[in-house]
Amino acid sequence: LRAVYGTAQDVFLFAGSGTAMMEASLANVLGPGDAVLVAVAGQFGERFAQIAAALGAKVHTLECEWGQGIDLQPFAERIARRDYRAAVVVHNESSTGVTEDLAAIAAAVRERPTLLLVDSVSGLAGTEMKMDAWGADIVVSASQKCLMCPPGLGFAAVSAKAWEIVERDGNGPRFFWDFRRAKAALEKGETAFTPPVSLVYGLREALRMIAEEGLDKV
């Protein structure tokens, strides 16, 4: 999974859907009233904004024309004007088929205190992902798209920049989705809670197939 993500960071496994991982990414960095900028260019951008609002964030949206993707200039301008806790984008917006230029988006955020949270549920393993090189901070995905497995297994990778926020005590409530618990368990070769074992076996085989064919070809 590290190879598919393009990261040297740990990748955490959870029993859950893509939407669950979207919520997990927000729950681990948001404190009460934190401001979040969500780029909305389709249904899943809308969903990310709804999740952030449900968690008590001050949600600001950058509304983009569906089918056209994110307009980088106003996105960069919004990031430059305010230190949002997080900027949230959908890597591949399933509702329109548009894949964003994640490298360019990350470049607008990399030098800011703002974290870049990415939904790559339908992008990971199907299009290029270089999490570390680009500077994305939390990238979440799930098993049922390009990783070729049934639904029910979710993933999250977290940058060093994001860990400084994940580890603080002032975030909102979290238990099952707590990345700190996931990291502590992984260091012991475990998961924090019961994993969907059959899906993990399926994922292992899918990753073997991807490695055999070659990630670039996939």
C-alpha positions in Angstrom: 0.0 0.0 0.0 2.9 2.4 0.7 4.0 1.9 -2.9 0.5 2.5 -4.3 0.2 5.7 -2.2 3.7 6.9 -3.0 4.5 7.3 0.7 7.0 6.3 3.3 4.3 6.8 6.0 2.3 4.1 7.6 -1.0 3.2 6.0 -3.8 2.4 8.5 -6.5 -0.1 7.8 -10.1 0.2 9.1 -13.3 -1.7 8.7 -15.4 0.9 6.9 -16.4 2.4 3.6 -14.9 5.4 1.7 -17.4 7.7 3.4 -16.2 6.4 6.8 -12.6 7.3 5.9 -13.7 10.8 4.8 -15.1 11.3 8.3 -12.0 9.8 9.9 -9.7 12.2 8.1 -11.7 15.2 9.5 -12.3 13.8 12.9 -8.6 13.4 13.6 -7.7 17.0 12.9 -10.7 19.2 13.7 -11.3 21.0 16.9 -14.5 22.8 17.8 -15.1 25.6 15.4 -12.1 25.0 13.2 -12.4 26.4 9.7 -12.3 24.1 6.7 -12.2 24.9 3.0 -14.0 22.2 0.9 -13.6 22.3 -2.9 -17.0 21.1 -4.3 -16.9 19.9 -7.8 -19.3 17.0 -7.6 -21.4 14.8 -5.3 -18.5 13.6 -3.1 -17.2 17.2 -2.6 -20.7 18.0 -1.3 -20.6 14.9 1.0 -17.2 16.0 2.4 -18.7 19.4 3.2 -21.7 17.8 4.9 -19.5 15.6 7.0 -17.4 18.6 8.1 -20.5 20.5 9.1 -21.8 17.5 11.1 -18.5 17.5 13.0 -19.0 21.1 14.0 -16.5 22.7 11.6 -16.9 26.1 10.1 -17.3 25.0 6.5 -16.3 27.3 3.7 -16.9 26.0 0.2 -15.2 26.7 -3.2 -18.0 25.9 -5.6 -16.7 24.6 -8.9 -18.6 23.7 -12.1 -19.4 20.0 -12.1 -17.5 18.3 -14.9 -14.7 21.0 -15.0 -12.9 20.3 -11.7 -11.3 22.8 -9.3 -10.2 26.2 -10.6 -6.7 26.5 -9.1 -6.4 30.3 -9.0 -9.4 31.0 -6.7 -8.4 27.9 -4.6 -4.9 29.2 -4.2 -6.2 32.7 -3.4 -8.5 31.4 -0.7 -5.7 29.4 0.9 -3.4 32.4 0.9 -5.9 34.6 2.6 -6.7 32.4 5.6 -5.1 29.7 7.7 -7.8 27.1 7.4 -7.3 24.0 9.5 -7.7 21.9 6.4 -8.4 22.1 2.7 -10.4 19.2 1.4 -10.4 17.9 -2.2 -11.7 14.9 -4.1 -8.9 13.4 -6.2 -11.2 11.6 -8.7 -14.8 12.8 -8.5 -16.8 9.7 -9.3 -20.0 11.7 -10.0 -18.4 13.5 -13.0 -15.3 11.4 -13.9 -13.0 14.4 -13.4 -9.5 13.7 -12.0 -7.9 16.7 -10.3 -4.3 17.9 -10.7 -3.4 16.9 -7.2 0.2 18.0 -7.6 -0.8 21.5 -8.4 -3.4 21.7 -5.7 -0.9 20.4 -3.1 1.6 23.0 -4.2 -0.8 25.8 -3.2 -1.1 24.3 0.3 2.3 22.9 1.0 3.9 25.9 2.6 0.9 26.9 4.6 -0.2 25.7 8.0 -3.3 24.3 6.3 -3.5 20.6 5.9 -4.5 19.0 2.6 -7.0 16.2 3.0 -7.7 14.1 0.0 -10.5 11.6 -0.9 -8.8 9.2 -3.3 -11.4 6.5 -3.0 -11.8 6.1 -6.7 -8.4 7.4 -7.7 -5.9 5.3 -5.7 -4.3 2.6 -7.8 -6.1 3.9 -10.9 -4.2 7.1 -11.5 -0.9 8.5 -10.3 -0.6 9.2 -6.6 2.7 10.6 -5.1 1.6 11.6 -1.7 5.0 12.4 -0.2 6.4 14.1 -3.3 3.4 16.3 -3.8 2.8 17.1 -0.2 -0.7 15.8 0.5 -1.3 15.4 4.3 -4.0 12.9 4.8 -5.1 10.6 1.9 -8.0 8.2 2.4 -9.2 5.5 0.2 -11.2 2.3 0.2 -11.1 -1.3 -1.2 -13.9 -1.3 -3.7 -12.6 0.7 -6.6 -9.3 0.4 -8.3 -8.0 -1.9 -5.6 -10.4 -4.5 -7.0 -11.8 -5.8 -3.7 -15.3 -5.9 -2.2 -16.3 -2.8 -0.2 -15.7 -2.7 3.6 -12.0 -1.9 4.0 -10.7 1.7 4.3 -7.2 3.2 4.3 -5.6 6.3 5.6 -2.0 7.6 5.3 -0.9 10.6 7.3 2.0 13.0 6.7 4.4 14.2 9.4 2.8 17.7 9.2 -0.6 16.3 9.8 0.6 14.1 12.7 1.3 17.3 14.7 -2.4 18.1 14.6 -3.6 14.5 14.9 -1.8 14.1 18.2 -3.1 17.2 20.0 -5.7 16.9 22.7 -8.0 19.7 21.5 -9.6 17.8 18.6 -13.2 16.7 18.6 -14.2 13.3 20.0 -12.9 10.2 18.3 -12.5 6.6 19.3 -12.9 4.0 16.6 -11.4 6.4 14.0 -8.6 7.6 16.2 -5.4 7.5 14.1 -3.3 7.5 17.3 -4.9 4.1 18.3 -4.3 2.8 14.8 -0.6 3.8 14.9 -0.1 2.3 18.3 -1.7 -1.0 17.2 0.3 -1.1 13.9 3.5 -0.8 15.8 2.6 -4.1 17.5 1.6 -5.7 14.2 -2.1 -5.4 15.0 -5.2 -3.4 14.2 -6.8 -1.4 16.9 -10.2 -3.2 16.4 -11.5 -6.2 14.6 -10.5 -6.1 11.0 -12.5 -7.6 8.1 -10.0 -10.5 7.7 -11.4 -11.9 4.4 -11.1 -8.5 2.8 -7.5 -8.1 4.0 -6.7 -11.4 2.3 -8.3 -10.1 -0.9 -6.4 -6.9 -0.7 -3.1 -8.8 -0.3 -3.9 -10.7 -3.5 -4.9 -7.5 -5.3 -1.7 -5.8 -4.4 0.3 -8.9 -5.6 -1.5 -8.6 -8.9 -0.7 -4.9 -9.2 2.9 -5.5 -8.4 3.1 -8.3 -10.9 1.6 -6.2 -13.7 3.4 -3.0 -12.6 1.8 0.0 -10.9 2.5 2.3 -13.9 0.7 -0.1 -16.2 -2.2 -0.5 -13.8 
